[in-house]
């Protein structure tokens, strides 16, 4: 019954005031409070639906007008007819009394009326607005939309007598103007105005701006048609220019052949740089993905790292070389992965064909760097297989492990730290960069590395697990450009201790993530009390039982959510209303649950000391699968 009344009102598009009638009638009939409350809720829901329907109908009309305008542009024959259609649609959609368009006159340095719809004043249709004068001149000068609910009372712009006189003759009061842009250039202004005071909503400003953009496109299309005719006359000259450059293209092809030959013969990035400077002259430097120098031929001088990085980013964006002063910069990449940068300083002008030579050099350099990475990856696989065997204990005879380790320069009897790094290397390129960095790091330090899903595991010589974890988190995170969280354990000696150290390091990494310390590195010693709990000698179950054991037991026996309520309550700064909102329950329910918690934990459970202990216990309870702790004692 309640829904039917309001659905009928919605169906016949009744005005908002009629939605009060069912509630008034029910109140007059002495309806019960719960019925009145239900009617009030239904009324509010119906009004929201009505507002949504009105909004969608308005958006449909706006989109239809924009589609019509786009269709006009697609079949553009008469630019004047298109502009008139745009102005007419602006007036209709904004329910304005008048709409009009002014265009910039570069010869006179002002703007003039191009199209009007709804105008009745001849003086207004012939009006010219100097830049910065009146609302339209201000929009044309600043490129910013302006809306004035009362033009003559608005002091944000300069009033001119002849402008105000024309506006008065047209009887305009409220005016909205938006710029018509072509790139960074303002070519005109599109207006909507009323003959009575009214504010303009942001949606109306946005709609008028969309129509202004279409108008700008129409004018630009007309300009492009004229430029096309001019371009046809220049084709013969361009053909002659192409013939003149054919020799330069052949030179670039020869340069490419020389660089390709270097790859076949096993040359390096230094040899490629030598070929480029031999052909183009000047000096060339090769940088890796982190901006470190890989090779240099000639004297490049000091480089502004920020300027080079900015130019390399621009080069990647357009896929071409970028000039910065006397410096030409080309990005070295493989797909979306950044491998390095070439920086050329040439004494003479670098023509476009020479730029292509530099770009070919970047491709060859990328190929050489990928070859180098492949070799490092092969060695990394050998080191990874050995570390996997140490972690899983697949090899029964330790002599075989020692022999394989000696071939890799690893002394298993020396003290080592075991580091587990966590990262989100879900994409192929980041995973490759992670493996390359870890393989290089392990090889340079006479250690081992392995990869398991989103984990990178390193067995490195050393006695300080915390320092090793912090270094790996910092350096691997910098190489990937994303936070890396590292846990560590040790020192360990001999193959038998590696598996236990791995489990402890993994718990440290998981604990850092659970404690919100993403991007950090630590061993159990750096984790304080949590470290003691996740280390070898820990009593998590006893602590949980003393802190929140009765609550855990109550939830387990009755299937309640007291632990969840406690976590949310502390997580919202002890706010009852925010806790209820996050749990989607009533505030009274939250109060009842917390009363139950108070009876289970005893008085004073919200004192600072007890609250801190309870919050720590709640967090450790979430970590319990990671720590391997037993369940809290049952009551």
N, C-alpha and C positions, 0 to 999 in steps of 0.2 A: 504493500500500500504506500509506504513512505517513498520508496524508490520510484514507483509508478507516477506519482504526482510530479516529482522533479523531472523525470524522463519526458513527461508530456510537455513540461515547460521548455525543456531543451529542444524537443522536436519541433515546436512551433516558434523557436527563437524568441522567446519572451524576453522583455527587458529585465535587468537585474532586480528592479524594485518588486516585480511580481514573485520573485523567489522567497520573499518574506511572508507571503500570504498564507501558505500552509502552516507555518509556525504560529502566526497570529491567530488563525482559526483554532488551532489545537489548544493554544493557551486560553483563548476565550471559552473553549468547551471544557476547561478544567482538566486537561490531560495530565497524566502522571509525570513527575520530573524526568524519569528515565525515557519516556516517550518524547518529551520536549528535547532532551539532550540528543536523542537519536535523530530527531528532525533537524536539529541545528547542525549536526555533523553531516547529514545528507545534503542540507542546503549548501554548506561550505564546499562539499565535494562537487555538487552540481555547478556552483559558480566557478570553481576552478576548471571544470570541463568546458563550461561556456567560454571562459577566457581563453582556454587553449584552442577551442574551435575558431574563435574570432581571430586569434593570432595566426593560426594556420591558413585561414581564408585570406588574411591580409598578405601573408608570405606567398601564397599561391598566386595572388594577383601581381605581386611584385616580381616574382620569378617569371610569370607569363610575359610581363612587359619587357623584362630583360631578354627573354628568348626572342620576342618579336623584334627587339632592337638588334640582337645579333643576326637575325634573319635579314633585316634591312641592310646590315653591313655586308653580309655575304653576297647579296645581289646589288651592291652599290652601283648606281648609275648616276644619280643626282645627289650630290652631297647636301645641297640645300634641303631637299625633301627629307633626308635622314635626320638632319638637325631639327627640323620642324617636328618630326614625329617624336624625337626624344624630349623636346621641351613640352609638347602636348601630354606625353605620358607622365612626365614629372609633375605637371599640374594636377592630373587626375589622381595619381597614386598618393600624393601628399595632401589631397583635398585642399589645394591652395586656390586663392582667387586669381593669381597670375603667376606665370613662370616665364623666364627669359634667360638669354645667354649673351654674354659679352665676350669679344675676342680681343687679344692684344694686337696693337698696331705698332710694330717696331719702328716704323718711319716717324710717327708722331710721338712715340713714347707714352701712349695712353691706351685705354680700352674703349671699344665702341659697341653699340647694340647690334647683334647679328640676327637674333630670332626672338620674337615675343609671342606669348599666347595668353589671351585674356586682357591685354592692355587696351585702354580707351583713350590714352593721352598721346597726342602727336609729339609733344615736347619730350615725353618720357621715351618714346621709341627712337627719337633722334639724339638721345643723351650720350655724351662722351664723358668717361670718368678718368681723371688723371691718376697715375699710380700712387697708391697710398691715401687717396681721398675717397671719402664715403666708405660704406661697408664693402662694396665691390672692389674698389681700388685697393683696400687693405688686404682682401683675399688674394688679389692678383699680385700684390707686392710680396706678401709673406708666404703664399702657398698653403695657408691654413684655413680650414672651414671656420666661418663665423656665423652665429645665429643671434639675432636681436629680437626679443619679444616686443620691444617698443623702440623703433628706430630713432625717433626724435628725442627720446630721453636717454639714449645710449651715448656715453662720452668716450668710448674706447677708440673711436676713429674721428678723423677730422671732417667736420661738416663744411660743405661748400654751398654758397647761396644758390647757385644755379642747379645743383644736384637736389638740394632740399626742396626747391621750388617744383622741380619735375616730380619728385616723390609725393609731394602734397597734391599736385594736380592729379596724380594717379590714385591718391587717397590710400597709400600703403602705410601700414603700421609695423607689422612683424615681417622680417626679412631673413632668409637663410641663403648663404652663398657658399659654394664649394669650388675648389680649383679644378681646372681641366689640365691634366699633366701629360706631357710626352717626355718620359724619362725624368730628368731633373728640371725640365723647362715648363713654365706655366704659360699656356697658350690662351687661356680664357677662364671665365667663371660661369657656372650654371646656378641660377637662382630659383627659389620658390618664395612667394610672398603672400601675405593676407592683408585685408583691409580692416582687420581688427587685431587687438593684442592677443598673442598666443605664444607659448613656448614651443620649441621644436624638440622632439624626442631624439635620442641617439640613433634609434632605428631609422628615423627619417633622414638624418644626416648621412648615414651609411648608404641608404637607398639612393639618395641624390648623388652621392659620390660615385656609385656604380654607373648611374646614367651619364655622369660627367666623363667617366672613363670611356664609355662607348662613344660619346661625342668626340673625344680626343682621337680615338681610333679612326672614326670616319674622316676627320680632317687629315689625319696622317696618311690614310689610304689614298686620298685625293693627291696628297703631295707625292706619295710613292709612285702613283701612276705617271705623274709628270716626270719624275726622276727616271722611271723605266724607259720612257721615250728618249731621254737624254743618254741613258746608258747604252741603248742600241746603237747610237751614233759613235760611241767610243769603242765598240767591239773590235773594229779593224785595228785601232791603235794598240789595244790590248794584245791582239794576235801577234803584232810585231814585237811587242815586249816579251811575249812567251818565247818566240824564236831567239831573241837576244839572250835569254837566260838558259837556253838548252845546254850551252857549254858548261854553265855553272852546275847544272843538274848532273851532267856526266862526271864532273869533278867530285860531287858528293857521292856518286855511286862508287867511284874508285876508292874514296876514303872508307866507305862501308866494307868494300872487299878487303882492304888492308886490315881493318879491325876484326873481321870475321876470320881471316887467316891467323891472327894472333890467338884467337880462341882455339882453333884447331891445333896449333903448335903448343898449347899449354901456357900461353902468356898470362900475365896478371893485369890488375887494374893500373899498375904503373906504366905498363906498355901501351895500354889504350890512351892514357893521358899523354904519353910521348907522341903518339900518332896525331892526336888532336892539335897539339901545339905546333907540330911540324907543318900541318896543313894550314891552320888558322893563325899561327903566331901567338905571341903573348904568353900567358902563364895559366895553368889549370891546377885546381886542387880538387881532390876527391874526399868527401866527408861520408862517414857512416850514418846510420839512422839516428844516432845520439849526438851528431855534430862533431865527432872526433875525426881527426885527419887519418885517412888511409893511405893517401899518396899525394905527391905534389911535384909538378914539373914547372920550373921557373919560379920567379919571385912574385907571389900573389900579394904579399904585404899583410897588414892587419885586416881582419874581417870583423864587421859588426854582426855578431851572432844573431841578434834580433832581426836585423835587416835581411840576413841570409835566410833565416827561418820563415820570415814573411814572404820572401820571394819564392822559396821552395813550395810553400803552401799555395801560392798563386799559380805556380807552374803545374802543380798537381790538378788544380781546379780546371785549367784550360787545356791541359795535355801538351803544352808547348813551353819553349824557353821564355824566360821573363827577364827584362832588362831593368837594372837599378844603377843608374849613373853609367860608369864605364865597366860595369860588372854584368855578366850574363849568367843566369842561374837556371839549371834544369834538374828536376826531381828524378831520382832513380827509384823505380818501384816495380813490383811484380803484382799485377792485379790491384787490390786495395792495400797491399802491404808496402810500407815505406822501407826502402833498403839504404838509401843515402842521397847525396846531392853532388852535382858537378858545378863548380864555380869557375868561370872563365873570365880573365881580364885580358882583352885584346887591344893592341895599340891602334888598330884601324877599325873602320866601320864594319860591323858584322851584318852582312846582308842576309836575306831570308834563307838562301841556300846554305850559307854557313851555319845558320841556326839549326837547320835540319841535320847537318853533320854533328853538331853538338848533341842533338837529340838521339841520333843513332849511337853515339858514344855512350849515352846513358843506358840504352837498351843492352849494348854489349857488356857494360859494367854490371848491370843487373844480372845478366847471365853468368858472369864470372863469380859474382857474390853468391849466387844460388849453387854453383858448383862447389864453392868452398864450404857452404852450409851442408851440402850433401855429404861431403867427406867427414865433416864434424859429426853429422847425424849417424854415420856408420860406426864411428868410434863410440858415440853415445849409446848405440844399441848394445855393443859389447859390454860396456860398463853397466848398462841397465840390466842385462841378463844376469850378471854376477850379483848385483844388489838384490834382484828378485830372488835368487837362490838363497842369499843370506836371510832375507825376510821370511821366506816360506819354509826353509830347511829342506828343500827338495834333494840336495846333494848329501849323501850319507858320509862320504869320505872327506874329511877336512883337508887332506893333502891336495886334493884336486882344487879346492877353493884357494888355497895358498898359492898354488902354481899359477892359476889364472890371474890372481891379484898381482903377482910379481910381474907378469907380462905387461900389466897396465900401470906399473909403478906404484902400486898400493901396498902398504905394509899393514896387514890386518892386526898385528900384535901391538901396533902403536895406538895411543889413545885417539878416539874419534868421537865426534858428536853426530847425532842423527837428527836431521831437520826435515819436517813435513810442512810444505808450503801449500796453502789453499788459494785458489784463484778461480775466476769464472771464465776459463779459456774454452768457451763453447764453440767459437768460430774457428775455422781451420787455420787462418793466418796467425792469430794469437797463440794457438797451440804450437805451431811451428816455431814462433819466436821464443816461447817458453822453453821448448826442448833445446833450441840452439843455445840459449843463454845458459841453461843448466848444464848441458854437455860441456860447453866451454869453461864454465866455472869449475866443474868437477875435474876436468882434465888439467887445468892450470894449477889446481891445488892437490893433485894426486889423490883424488877422491872418487866416489861413485855416485851415479844418479839413476833414478828410475821414475817413470810416470805411471800413475794409476788414476784414470778418470780425470778429475779436476785436482788431483794431488800431484805435486812434484816432490820426490824424496831424494835427499842428498846425504851421503855418508862422507863427512869431511874431517880431515885431521884437526885436532884441537881438543881443549879441555874445558871451554866455556860455552855451554849450549845456549845460554841466553844471548851472548854477543853474536854467536853464529846465526841464531834465528832473526835477530834484529837486522843484521847485515843482509841476509837473504830477502827479508821482507822489503827492505829499502831498495836494494839494487834490482831485484826482479820486478818489483812494482814500478820502478822507474823505467825499466826496459819495456814493460808492457803498457805503461800508461794507465794502469788500473790498480786498485789496492790489492796487495797480497798479504795474507795473514800466515805467519809461520810459527809453529811450535817445535821445540827441540828437547832432546834428552841426552844424557851422557855425563861424563865420558865413559865409553865402553872400550873393551879390549877383547879381541878374538871374535870368531864368527858366532859363537853361541849366544852372545849378549845382544846381538843386533835386533832380533825379533822383539824382545821385551822393550828395548829402547824405542823401536818404531811405534809400539802401542802407546807408550807414555808420551812420545812426541805428538802422536795423533790426538791424544786426549788434550794436550796443551793447546793445539790449534783449534779444536772444537770448543774448548772452554773460552778462548779469546773471542771466537765468533759469538758464542752465547752471551758473553758479558758485554757485547757491543763494542769490542776493541778491534774491529776490522781494520786491516792495514798495519797491524803491529806484529812484533815478533817477541817471543818469550819462552823460557823454560819454566819448569815448575817452581824454581826459586824466585822468579820474578812475578809469579801469580799470587804471592802471599798465602792467605788461608786457603784459597781455592787450589793453589798449587800443592799444598800439603794434602788436600783431599784427593786430588787426582794423581798424586805420586804413588810410589810403591806402598808406603805404609800409611794407610788412610782409614778413617772410620766414618764414612758418610752416613751410613744407616743409623749409627748411634746419635749423631748430631741431628738428623731429621726427626728421629723419635723424640728427642728432648725438646725440640723447637716447635714442631707442628704435627707430631705423631697422632694426637687425638683427632685432629681435623682430617688427616689422611685416612685414619681408620673409619671415621664417620662416613666419609665419601665412599669408601670401598664397600661398606656394609649396606648403605642406603641408596647408593647411586646418585647422591646429591652433587652439587657443584660449589662447595664451600671454598676449595682451593682456587678454582677459577675466579670466584668472586673476590677472594683476598688479593690475588695477583692483579686483577683489574683495579681494585680499590687503591692499592699502593701505587699502581702505574698511572693513576689519574690524580696523584697528589692528595689522596684521601678525600676525594670529592664524591659525595653520594649521588648527585645528579649526573655527573659524567660517567660514573660507574654504571648507573641504570641505563644511560643512553648507549654505552658500548655493549652492554649485555642484552639490550633490548628487553628490559624488564622494568617494573614499576619501582620507584624509589622506596616504597614501603617494603617491597620484597628484599631489596638490598639491606635495609635496616634489620629486617627479621633474620637474614642470613648472618649478618655481623653480630647480632645478639647471640645467635647460636655459637658462633666462633668464640665470643667472649665467655660463654658458659663452658666451652670445651677447653680453652686455654687459660682461663682464670683471669682475675682482675689484673689490670696494669698491662694488658697485652699490647696496648697502643702507646705505651711510654716509649721515649726515643730508643732506649737500649733494647727493649723487647722487640720493638718494631723493626730495628735494624737486623736483629737476629732472625726474625721471622722472614723478612725479605730475602736475606741470604739463604735461608733454608728453602724458600720457594724457588729461588733460582737454581740451587743445587738439586732440587727435586726434578726440575726440567732437565738437568744435566745427568741424572742418575743413569740412563742407559749408556752415556759416554764414560762415566767414571767406573762403571761396573759395580756400584755400591749395592748392598743388599737392601731389601725393602725395609721400611721403618717398622719397628716392633708393633705388633697388634695389641690392642687392649682387650 
